[in-house]
Each structure stands twice: as structure tokens, then as C-alpha cells.
Amino acid sequence: MEDWAIVEIDDAKVDSTNFVGNVIDLGTTVPMNEFIDWMYQHPSNPHSFNYPGDRLLKFYNTIPDEETWKPSEGNVDHNNDPCIMVMKRGYASDLTIGCLNSIRSFYFKGQPGQMSKAVAILPRDSNSGAFSKPGDSGPAVIDRKGGLAGLLMGGSGACSYVTSIPSMLEHGVKADLSPSLTG
């Protein structure tokens, strides 16, 4: 399953006075210290996150599929299980933080299973609720280092799903994750 779109920016509506690039506005609904604690669920995780003074967290690169399958050291949740903490700002649920999980689904059509392009995101802990709500589809999902995991496509109950950015790039989509205005 895949769910994605290509968007072209209207140059007549975007200029150097209103262009901020690819960012997630961390807003003011989650206090800075609480946000940082949520992103670093376990004391063993290195604290290298710099909360941006303007609350606009830029994203620069992608999270490779291989890392989502096996998170690097220092990426564990409150239970010490491997996990990449990610965030998004959705229309219905605002700013949320969840755990990008290595769970992938497989589908069959009379032949061996093929891996889905969807990646699961679980709640950050047992008290936080779902990562997304109906009406949230489409926002970027990024990690604390500014790595783009994918685009939120929906959810069911406590589990949300993103279309992996590396899988989109495999289709020849050209994406500039650090756009700038020229001239």
C-alpha cells in the first residue's frame, strides 16, 4: 500500500519573506522540557537534541529503511526496546510523538509475500494515546535528528502508518529536503 503526492509550490505565493523550508512547528501546546523528555524515553539515550529557539524543527535527510528495521544504538523506548522516537503535527491531533516500529506488513497475491511500504508508529507509551487521529493524513513524520521517516497515511486504533520516504524515492521521485529560494 502506498499513499503519496507530488506538490509544486506556487512561486507567486511563496517568497523570501514567508518561506521557512521544511519544518515542523513544535508550537506551545507541549512545554519544551516535557517534549525533550518524550523524545528521550530512556536514560541510556544520548541527549543531543537542540530545541530550536523559534520552535521550527527543520528536517534535512531521510531515515533509511534499514535503520527503521534495526534502530541504531541509543534509540530505545521506556521499556529499553529498540525504537526511533518520531513526531508529527497533524490537523486533528496537533503535535504528537510516537515510536517508529520495525513492524511491517506483508501481502500475498498467489505468490510469496511482498513487504508493504507502510511503517507502523505506536504510541510513545501506554498513557499517550494514538499517534494520529482521523483527519491527520499527510504530514511529515520526522525523528529528533531531522530525519524524515515518511508521510502519515492513516491509522487504526493505537497504530498509525507512514509511507516510507525511501520507498517513494525508489519510484524515481525527486525530493529536495532542504529547499531554498533562488535569486
C-alpha positions as CSV (number, residue, x, y, z in Angstrom):
1,M,0.0,0.0,0.0
2,E,1.3,3.5,-0.9
3,D,-0.3,6.9,-0.4
4,W,1.6,9.9,-1.6
5,A,1.5,13.0,-3.8
6,I,3.9,15.4,-5.5
7,V,3.3,19.1,-4.9
8,E,4.6,22.0,-6.8
9,I,5.0,25.3,-5.0
10,D,3.3,28.4,-6.5
11,D,6.2,31.0,-6.8
12,A,3.6,33.8,-6.8
13,K,2.6,32.9,-3.2
14,V,5.9,32.0,-1.6
15,D,8.9,34.4,-1.4
16,S,11.9,35.0,0.9
17,T,9.7,36.9,3.4
18,N,7.4,33.9,4.2
19,F,9.5,30.8,3.2
20,V,10.8,28.7,6.1
21,G,11.7,25.5,4.3
22,N,10.8,22.0,5.5
23,V,10.0,22.3,9.2
24,I,7.6,21.1,11.9
25,D,6.4,23.8,14.2
26,L,6.8,22.4,17.7
27,G,4.2,25.0,18.9
28,T,3.4,25.8,22.5
29,T,1.0,23.0,23.5
30,V,3.8,20.8,24.8
31,P,6.3,22.5,27.1
32,M,9.9,22.3,25.9
33,N,11.1,20.1,28.9
34,E,8.2,17.7,28.5
35,F,8.8,17.5,24.8
36,I,12.5,16.6,25.3
37,D,11.6,14.0,27.9
38,W,9.2,12.4,25.5
39,M,11.8,12.2,22.7
40,Y,14.4,10.6,25.1
41,Q,12.3,7.9,26.7
42,H,15.2,6.0,28.3
43,P,18.2,7.4,30.3
44,S,20.6,5.5,28.1
45,N,19.6,7.5,25.0
46,P,22.1,10.3,24.2
47,H,20.7,13.8,24.6
48,S,21.9,15.5,21.5
49,F,18.6,17.3,20.6
50,N,18.7,21.1,20.5
51,Y,15.2,22.5,20.9
52,P,15.0,25.3,18.3
53,G,14.5,28.8,19.7
54,D,11.9,29.6,17.1
55,R,10.2,26.2,17.6
56,L,10.7,25.3,13.9
57,L,12.4,22.0,13.7
58,K,14.0,21.6,10.3
59,F,14.3,18.3,8.5
60,Y,17.3,17.6,6.2
61,N,17.6,13.9,5.3
62,T,15.7,10.6,5.4
63,I,15.8,7.7,7.9
64,P,17.0,4.7,5.8
65,D,14.6,1.7,5.8
66,E,17.5,-0.4,7.2
67,E,17.5,1.8,10.4
68,T,13.8,1.5,10.8
69,W,14.1,-2.3,10.7
70,K,17.0,-2.2,13.2
71,P,17.4,1.1,15.1
72,S,20.9,2.3,15.9
73,E,22.2,2.1,19.4
74,G,20.9,4.8,21.7
75,N,17.4,4.5,20.2
76,V,15.3,2.7,22.8
77,D,11.9,3.3,24.4
78,H,10.9,3.4,28.1
79,N,11.0,-0.4,28.1
80,N,14.5,-0.5,26.7
81,D,13.2,-1.9,23.4
82,P,14.7,-0.7,20.1
83,C,12.7,2.2,18.8
84,I,13.1,5.5,16.9
85,M,11.0,8.3,18.5
86,V,9.3,10.4,15.9
87,M,6.9,13.4,15.8
88,K,4.4,15.0,13.5
89,R,2.0,17.9,13.6
90,G,-1.4,16.7,12.4
91,Y,-4.6,18.7,11.6
92,A,-6.7,16.7,14.1
93,S,-4.3,15.7,16.8
94,D,-1.7,18.6,16.7
95,L,1.9,17.7,17.8
96,T,2.3,14.1,18.8
97,I,5.3,11.8,19.5
98,G,5.3,8.1,18.8
99,C,7.6,5.1,18.4
100,L,8.5,4.2,14.8
101,N,8.3,0.5,14.9
102,S,10.0,-2.2,12.8
103,I,6.7,-3.9,12.2
104,R,6.0,-4.3,8.5
105,S,3.0,-6.0,6.9
106,F,3.2,-8.4,4.0
107,Y,0.6,-9.0,1.4
108,F,0.1,-12.0,-0.9
109,K,-1.4,-12.4,-4.4
110,G,-0.9,-16.1,-5.1
111,Q,2.9,-15.8,-4.6
112,P,5.4,-15.3,-1.8
113,G,4.7,-12.2,0.4
114,Q,5.8,-8.8,-0.6
115,M,6.7,-6.3,2.0
116,S,4.4,-3.3,2.4
117,K,5.8,0.3,2.0
118,A,3.9,1.2,5.2
119,V,5.8,1.5,8.5
120,A,3.9,1.3,11.8
121,I,4.0,4.0,14.5
122,L,2.9,3.1,18.0
123,P,2.0,5.4,20.9
124,R,5.1,6.7,22.8
125,D,3.9,4.9,26.0
126,S,0.8,3.2,27.4
127,N,-0.7,6.6,28.5
128,S,-0.1,8.8,25.5
129,G,-2.9,7.6,23.1
130,A,-2.7,7.1,19.4
131,F,-0.1,8.9,17.3
132,S,-2.8,10.1,14.9
133,K,-6.5,10.7,14.6
134,P,-8.9,10.7,11.6
135,G,-8.2,13.8,9.6
136,D,-4.4,13.8,10.2
137,S,-3.3,12.2,6.9
138,G,-0.4,13.8,5.0
139,P,2.0,15.4,7.5
140,A,5.7,14.6,7.5
141,V,6.9,12.3,10.3
142,I,10.5,13.1,11.5
143,D,12.9,11.9,14.2
144,R,14.8,14.1,16.7
145,K,17.7,14.5,14.3
146,G,15.6,15.9,11.5
147,G,15.4,12.7,9.6
148,L,12.2,12.2,7.5
149,A,10.7,8.8,8.1
150,G,7.7,9.2,5.8
151,L,4.3,10.8,5.3
152,L,1.4,9.8,7.6
153,M,-1.2,7.9,5.6
154,G,-3.6,6.9,8.4
155,G,-4.2,4.7,11.4
156,S,-6.4,2.2,13.0
157,G,-6.8,2.2,16.8
158,A,-3.5,2.8,18.5
159,C,-1.4,2.0,15.4
160,S,-0.6,4.7,12.8
161,Y,1.1,4.1,9.4
162,V,3.5,6.2,7.3
163,T,4.6,5.6,3.7
164,S,8.3,5.3,3.9
165,I,10.2,8.1,2.1
166,P,13.0,5.7,0.9
167,S,10.3,3.6,-0.8
168,M,9.0,6.8,-2.6
169,L,12.5,7.7,-3.8
170,E,12.8,4.1,-5.2
171,H,10.0,5.1,-7.6
172,G,12.1,7.9,-9.0
173,V,10.5,10.8,-7.1
174,K,13.0,13.7,-6.8
175,A,12.7,15.3,-3.4
176,D,14.6,18.3,-2.2
177,L,14.5,18.0,1.6
178,S,16.5,21.3,2.1
179,P,14.8,23.6,-0.4
180,S,15.9,27.2,-0.8
181,L,14.6,30.2,-2.8
182,T,16.9,31.3,-5.6
183,G,17.5,34.7,-6.9
